[in-house]
Structure formats: structure tokens, C-alpha cells
């Protein structure tokens, strides 16, 4: 019965975090492409892979952060909030230490979000020496916009801190020519830290890589680049001289499309909670509201409007808190855990 339940929870999580609330017609095709290549349910797969790779006291690296053109030095709320939620889940559920790597200007916002998510943020040396088993601990470090410096940092971070998995959440990715783009076709390479270099080094070291994004120009969408190219207006050919299109072509072990990238991180956390059977691993709607408000207070802006408002991709407090509440209900799966005459046929077959 447990495997049947986990599969159903995974399917429900996939459906919830990929519902096309914004009605762009993008998330459905991206999800179907990822599902066709990777099997499913996708978010339960990611949680299982993380559980398999991460041992107590080891580190998971999460990279995030995008400064919208014209909004320097303020970063969007989508990505950093999901990072804090997933960091909390990994620390609670797997006793992992979490190393967050982001734009130099966004380190303060990420540290504040991690603190709001109940983690203790420490310096690099303290993080390296911490056993990671007696407290929820995280460290925030910058990633360079220069390819060579980013490569040096990647080697240092992955080796020094015992990283077992690398996750990207709403992080700009590079096309086949190494150029980073906004979804509208403009080149932002000079303005973003080089996540593709980080993922390349992680893969060279056989470290698990997971990409979470909502349009396909994000880091880790290489496995479904063909779908992104055929779907987005500038997927195959961008509006900059490179002409290579906006689709990220960075390889990753798993690609997780979500209608809002934060929601993808929440989906992984919910599936991890189900695997370790600990409801605390899922954050609450109340914490979601606090995280949104913290992000704005610390310099976050809504990625849809550019306004300093508690929203992610144009969706406000009530919607985001509602999704978190629904994920909690999916985890609890009342009909499965308390079988009754109203239990589903799935659960009935599992009991037979």
C-alpha cells in the first residue's frame, strides 16, 4: 500500500505544481516533454534521488537568483523563496547542510529567507566544519559572472563542502553557444552568474543535478531543449547576435517544470516529506506568507511586474499560501491513511 500511496501523492503533486494558472500554454507541453523523457511522477523521482544521494551531514548545493534587467540590484522573489523552503526540507528530512550560491547582490536576501525558514546561516568555515546533524544549517556564497572565476568557484564549492547534489531553482541557463537569455530573447549574459559552469563541473564529478524552472530558459532544461525551442517564440532564434535561441541546453539528471519555480521546490519538499513520513518537512501557509514578506523587505521584487510586492510571478499571498495548504493535504492523504468505505479503488486494491 505504501508504494501505491507514494505514487499517487507524486502524481497529485505533479498535477498541482504544473496547473496552468497563468494560462500561458507553456507549462503543459514542458511537463509532458519532461515526463516522456524521464518517466514519473517527476517530483517524487527528484525526492527519491535526493534521498538516495544525500547522507547525514553532507551538503546539497542550491543555486538561484535573477536580477531583472533594469531592476538592479533587486532580485525576483521566484527562486529564492523556493530555495529557502527546499533548504529547510533537506535539513529537516535528510539532515543535510545546504550551501546556497547566488548573485553577489542577492546574498543578503537569501540569508534572510533562510533565517525566516528556520535555518541558521553561518560563514564558510563554520559551515565546512559543522557536522550538520544537530541543527538546520546553511551558508550563502556568491557565484561570479565571469566564466573562469565561476569555474574556479565551482571547483572550490563542490570539493570543499562535500556536495552530493546540486539543484537550480529559477536560475538563468545557457544555450548551446553559452549565451544566457531572458525568455523574450534578450542577451543577459553580462548580468548573470554562470550557473551553466557550475552544473558542468557538478556533472563532471558525477554529482546529481536537478533543474527547476517555469519557461525553459532556466538552468537544467537541456534534456527537453527541443521542446522549449519548438514552444517559445524565441526558443530557436533569439533577438541577440548569437542567434542560438533562449532555450537552456545545460544537461541535468532531472528537469522539473513548474508553473512557478517556487512551487516546484515546494513539490520536491512535499514528496520528500512523504518519503520520510514527517509532516514538519512541509512548510505551512503561514510560513509561506512570512517568506514572501521577508523577500520584499530584503529587496525582492515580483518577477511579473517588477514591483516590490509580496507575490511570485504575479501571484499573491492567497494563491501561494493556498498551494502550500493543498500540498499539505496531498501529503496527509486522509482516505489512504484512514481507510473507510469511501476509500479509493487504488487503496482498496492495495489492501486486497
C-alpha positions as CSV (number, residue, x, y, z in Angstrom):
1,X,0.0,0.0,0.0
2,X,2.8,2.4,0.8
3,X,4.2,2.4,-2.8
4,X,0.8,2.9,-4.3
5,X,0.2,5.8,-1.9
6,X,3.6,7.4,-2.7
7,X,2.9,7.1,-6.4
8,X,-0.5,8.7,-6.0
9,X,1.0,11.5,-3.9
10,X,3.6,12.0,-6.6
11,X,1.0,12.2,-9.3
12,X,-1.0,14.7,-7.3
13,X,2.0,16.9,-6.6
14,X,2.9,16.9,-10.3
15,X,-0.6,18.0,-11.3
16,X,-0.8,20.7,-8.7
17,X,2.5,22.4,-9.4
18,X,2.0,22.3,-13.2
19,X,-1.6,23.6,-13.3
20,X,-1.6,26.4,-15.9
21,X,-2.8,29.1,-13.5
22,X,-1.3,31.8,-15.7
23,X,-2.8,30.4,-18.9
24,X,0.4,30.9,-21.0
25,X,0.1,27.4,-22.6
26,X,3.7,26.7,-21.7
27,X,3.8,24.5,-18.7
28,X,1.7,21.7,-20.0
29,X,3.9,21.0,-23.0
30,X,7.1,21.3,-21.0
31,X,5.8,18.9,-18.3
32,X,4.7,16.4,-20.9
33,X,8.1,16.5,-22.6
34,X,9.9,16.0,-19.3
35,X,7.5,13.2,-18.3
36,X,8.0,11.5,-21.7
37,X,11.8,11.5,-21.3
38,X,12.1,10.9,-17.5
39,X,9.0,8.8,-16.6
40,X,7.2,9.8,-13.5
41,X,5.9,11.1,-11.2
42,X,8.7,13.7,-11.7
43,X,8.7,15.3,-8.2
44,X,8.7,12.0,-6.4
45,X,11.6,11.0,-8.6
46,X,13.5,14.0,-7.6
47,X,12.8,13.4,-3.9
48,X,13.9,9.8,-4.2
49,X,17.1,10.7,-6.0
50,X,18.0,13.3,-3.3
51,X,17.2,10.8,-0.6
52,X,19.5,8.2,-2.3
53,X,22.4,10.6,-2.8
54,X,22.4,12.7,0.4
55,X,23.8,11.3,3.6
56,X,23.6,12.9,7.1
57,X,25.9,15.8,7.4
58,X,26.7,16.0,3.7
59,X,25.9,19.1,1.6
60,X,23.4,20.0,-1.1
61,X,24.1,23.0,-3.2
62,X,21.2,25.1,-4.4
63,X,21.7,27.9,-6.9
64,X,19.1,30.6,-7.6
65,X,18.6,34.3,-8.2
66,X,17.8,36.5,-11.1
67,X,18.1,40.3,-11.2
68,X,15.6,41.5,-13.8
69,X,17.1,43.8,-16.4
70,X,16.6,47.4,-15.3
71,X,15.9,46.4,-11.7
72,X,19.5,46.2,-10.3
73,X,20.3,45.3,-7.5
74,X,16.9,43.8,-6.8
75,X,16.2,40.1,-7.5
76,X,12.9,38.4,-8.2
77,X,11.0,36.5,-5.5
78,X,10.6,33.4,-7.6
79,X,13.5,31.1,-6.9
80,X,14.9,32.5,-3.6
81,X,11.8,31.6,-1.7
82,X,11.7,28.1,-3.1
83,X,15.3,27.8,-2.2
84,X,14.6,28.6,1.4
85,X,11.7,26.1,1.5
86,X,13.7,23.3,-0.1
87,X,16.8,24.0,2.1
88,X,14.5,23.6,5.2
89,X,13.1,20.4,3.8
90,X,16.6,18.9,3.1
91,X,17.9,19.9,6.5
92,X,14.8,18.5,8.4
93,X,14.2,15.5,6.2
94,X,17.7,14.3,5.3
95,X,19.9,16.1,7.9
96,X,21.7,17.8,5.1
97,X,23.7,21.0,5.2
98,X,22.7,23.5,2.5
99,X,25.0,25.7,0.5
100,X,23.2,28.4,-1.4
101,X,25.0,30.0,-4.3
102,X,23.6,33.1,-5.9
103,X,24.2,36.6,-7.4
104,X,26.6,38.7,-5.2
105,X,23.9,41.3,-4.7
106,X,21.3,38.7,-3.5
107,X,23.3,37.0,-0.7
108,X,21.7,39.2,1.9
109,X,18.1,38.4,0.7
110,X,18.9,34.7,0.6
111,X,20.4,34.7,4.1
112,X,17.3,36.5,5.4
113,X,15.0,34.0,3.7
114,X,16.9,31.0,5.1
115,X,16.7,32.5,8.6
116,X,12.9,33.0,8.2
117,X,12.7,29.3,7.1
118,X,14.3,28.3,10.5
119,X,17.8,27.7,9.3
120,X,21.0,29.0,11.0
121,X,23.1,30.8,8.4
122,X,26.8,30.6,9.1
123,X,30.1,31.6,7.5
124,X,32.0,29.4,5.1
125,X,34.5,28.0,7.6
126,X,31.8,27.2,10.2
127,X,29.7,25.6,7.6
128,X,32.6,23.4,6.4
129,X,33.3,22.2,10.0
130,X,29.6,21.8,11.1
131,X,28.5,18.1,11.4
132,X,25.1,19.2,10.0
133,X,23.2,16.7,12.3
134,X,22.3,18.8,15.3
135,X,20.9,22.0,13.7
136,X,19.5,23.2,10.4
137,X,22.5,25.0,8.9
138,X,23.1,26.8,5.7
139,X,25.7,29.1,4.1
140,X,25.3,31.6,1.3
141,X,28.1,32.3,-1.1
142,X,28.4,34.3,-4.4
143,X,28.8,32.9,-7.9
144,X,30.7,35.1,-10.4
145,X,29.5,36.5,-13.7
146,X,32.9,35.7,-15.2
147,X,33.1,32.2,-16.6
148,X,36.7,31.5,-15.5
149,X,36.1,32.8,-12.0
150,X,32.8,30.8,-11.8
151,X,34.6,27.7,-12.8
152,X,37.2,28.2,-10.0
153,X,34.4,28.8,-7.5
154,X,32.5,25.7,-8.7
155,X,35.5,23.5,-8.1
156,X,36.1,25.1,-4.7
157,X,32.5,24.8,-3.5
158,X,31.8,21.3,-4.7
159,X,35.1,19.9,-3.3
160,X,35.4,21.8,-0.1
161,X,31.9,21.3,1.2
162,X,31.2,17.7,0.3
163,X,28.4,18.4,-2.1
164,X,26.3,15.4,-3.0
165,X,23.6,17.1,-5.1
166,X,23.2,20.4,-7.0
167,X,19.7,22.0,-7.6
168,X,18.9,25.0,-9.7
169,X,15.7,26.9,-9.0
170,X,14.8,29.7,-11.4
171,X,18.4,30.2,-12.4
172,X,19.3,31.5,-15.8
173,X,20.7,28.8,-18.1
174,X,22.8,29.0,-21.2
175,X,22.0,28.0,-24.8
176,X,24.4,25.8,-26.9
177,X,26.6,28.9,-27.6
178,X,26.9,29.6,-23.9
179,X,24.7,32.7,-24.0
180,X,22.1,33.4,-21.3
181,X,18.8,35.0,-22.2
182,X,15.5,36.4,-20.9
183,X,12.6,34.5,-22.3
184,X,11.9,37.5,-24.5
185,X,15.0,36.9,-26.5
186,X,17.5,39.4,-25.0
187,X,21.0,38.5,-24.0
188,X,21.6,38.9,-20.3
189,X,25.0,37.1,-20.1
190,X,26.9,40.1,-18.7
191,X,24.3,40.4,-15.9
192,X,24.0,36.8,-14.5
193,X,26.3,34.5,-12.6
194,X,27.4,31.5,-14.6
195,X,25.2,28.6,-13.4
196,X,26.0,26.5,-16.5
197,X,29.6,26.4,-15.5
198,X,28.6,25.2,-12.0
199,X,26.4,22.4,-13.4
200,X,29.0,21.3,-15.8
201,X,31.5,20.9,-13.0
202,X,28.9,19.0,-10.9
203,X,28.2,16.6,-13.7
204,X,31.9,16.1,-14.3
205,X,32.2,14.9,-10.7
206,X,29.1,12.7,-11.0
207,X,27.1,14.9,-8.7
208,X,23.3,14.7,-9.0
209,X,21.9,17.7,-10.9
210,X,18.3,18.9,-10.8
211,X,16.9,21.9,-12.7
212,X,13.6,23.5,-11.7
213,X,12.1,26.2,-13.9
214,X,8.9,27.6,-15.4
215,X,9.7,28.6,-19.0
216,X,12.7,26.6,-20.3
217,X,15.4,29.2,-20.4
218,X,16.4,28.1,-16.9
219,X,19.4,26.1,-15.8
220,X,18.9,22.3,-16.2
221,X,16.4,22.3,-19.0
222,X,18.8,20.8,-21.5
223,X,17.1,17.4,-21.6
224,X,13.9,19.0,-23.0
225,X,15.6,21.8,-25.0
226,X,13.9,20.6,-28.2
227,X,10.5,21.1,-26.6
228,X,11.5,24.6,-25.4
229,X,12.8,25.5,-28.8
230,X,9.6,24.5,-30.6
231,X,7.3,26.1,-28.0
232,X,8.7,29.5,-27.1
233,X,8.6,32.4,-29.6
234,X,12.4,32.9,-29.3
235,X,13.2,29.3,-28.4
236,X,15.1,28.5,-31.6
237,X,16.3,32.0,-32.6
238,X,16.7,34.8,-30.1
239,X,16.9,38.6,-30.6
240,X,20.6,38.9,-29.9
241,X,23.5,38.4,-32.3
242,X,24.2,34.9,-31.1
243,X,21.0,33.7,-32.9
244,X,21.0,30.5,-30.8
245,X,17.7,30.9,-29.1
246,X,16.7,31.2,-25.5
247,X,16.3,27.5,-24.7
248,X,18.8,26.4,-22.0
249,X,20.8,23.4,-23.2
250,X,22.6,22.6,-19.9
251,X,22.4,18.9,-19.2
252,X,20.8,17.7,-15.9
253,X,19.9,14.4,-14.4
254,X,16.3,15.6,-13.8
255,X,14.3,18.5,-15.3
256,X,11.3,19.7,-13.3
257,X,8.9,22.2,-15.0
258,X,6.6,24.1,-12.7
259,X,4.1,26.9,-13.4
260,X,6.0,28.9,-10.7
261,X,9.5,27.8,-9.9
262,X,9.0,28.2,-6.2
263,X,6.1,25.7,-6.5
264,X,8.5,23.2,-8.0
265,X,10.7,23.4,-4.9
266,X,7.6,23.0,-2.7
267,X,6.7,19.9,-4.7
268,X,10.0,18.3,-4.1
269,X,9.7,19.1,-0.4
270,X,6.2,17.6,-0.2
271,X,7.4,14.4,-1.8
272,X,10.4,14.2,0.5
273,X,8.0,14.6,3.5
274,X,6.0,11.7,2.2
275,X,9.2,9.6,1.8
276,X,10.5,10.2,5.3
277,X,7.0,10.4,6.8
278,X,7.5,13.7,8.6
279,X,4.9,16.4,8.1
280,X,7.3,19.0,9.5
281,X,9.3,18.8,6.3
282,X,6.4,20.6,4.5
283,X,6.3,24.3,5.3
284,X,3.0,25.9,6.3
285,X,0.8,28.6,4.6
286,X,1.7,30.9,7.5
287,X,5.4,30.4,6.8
288,X,4.8,31.0,3.1
289,X,3.3,34.4,3.8
290,X,6.2,35.3,6.1
291,X,8.7,34.3,3.4
292,X,7.0,36.4,0.7
293,X,7.0,39.4,3.0
294,X,10.6,38.8,4.0
295,X,11.7,38.6,0.4
296,X,10.2,42.0,-0.3
297,X,11.5,43.5,2.8
298,X,15.0,42.3,1.8
299,X,14.9,43.7,-1.7
300,X,12.8,41.1,-3.6
301,X,10.5,42.1,-6.5
302,X,7.7,40.3,-8.3
303,X,9.2,38.9,-11.5
304,X,6.0,39.6,-13.5
305,X,5.5,43.3,-12.6
306,X,8.9,44.4,-11.1
307,X,7.0,45.8,-8.2
308,X,8.2,45.4,-4.6
309,X,5.1,43.4,-3.7
310,X,4.6,40.0,-1.9
311,X,4.0,38.0,-5.0
312,X,5.7,35.5,-7.2
313,X,5.2,35.7,-11.0
314,X,2.2,37.9,-10.4
315,X,0.5,35.5,-7.9
316,X,-0.1,37.0,-4.5
317,X,-0.2,35.8,-0.9
318,X,-3.5,34.0,-1.0
319,X,-2.6,31.9,-4.1
320,X,0.8,30.9,-2.9
321,X,-0.4,30.1,0.6
322,X,-3.3,28.1,-0.9
323,X,-0.9,26.0,-3.0
324,X,1.1,25.2,0.2
325,X,-2.1,24.3,2.0
326,X,-3.1,21.9,-0.8
327,X,0.4,20.3,-0.8
328,X,-0.1,19.6,2.9
329,X,-3.4,17.9,2.2
330,X,-1.9,15.8,-0.5
331,X,0.8,14.7,1.9
332,X,-1.8,13.8,4.5
333,X,-3.9,11.7,2.0
334,X,-6.6,11.1,4.5
335,X,-8.5,8.4,2.6
336,X,-5.4,6.3,2.3
337,X,-4.1,6.6,5.8
338,X,-7.6,6.1,7.3
339,X,-9.3,3.6,5.0
340,X,-13.1,3.7,5.1
341,X,-16.0,2.7,2.8
342,X,-15.1,5.9,0.9
343,X,-11.5,4.9,0.2
344,X,-10.4,5.0,-3.4
345,X,-10.2,1.9,-5.6
346,X,-6.4,2.3,-5.6
347,X,-6.2,1.9,-1.9
348,X,-8.8,-0.9,-1.9
349,X,-6.7,-2.9,-4.4
350,X,-3.5,-2.3,-2.3
351,X,-5.3,-3.7,0.8
352,X,-6.6,-6.8,-1.0
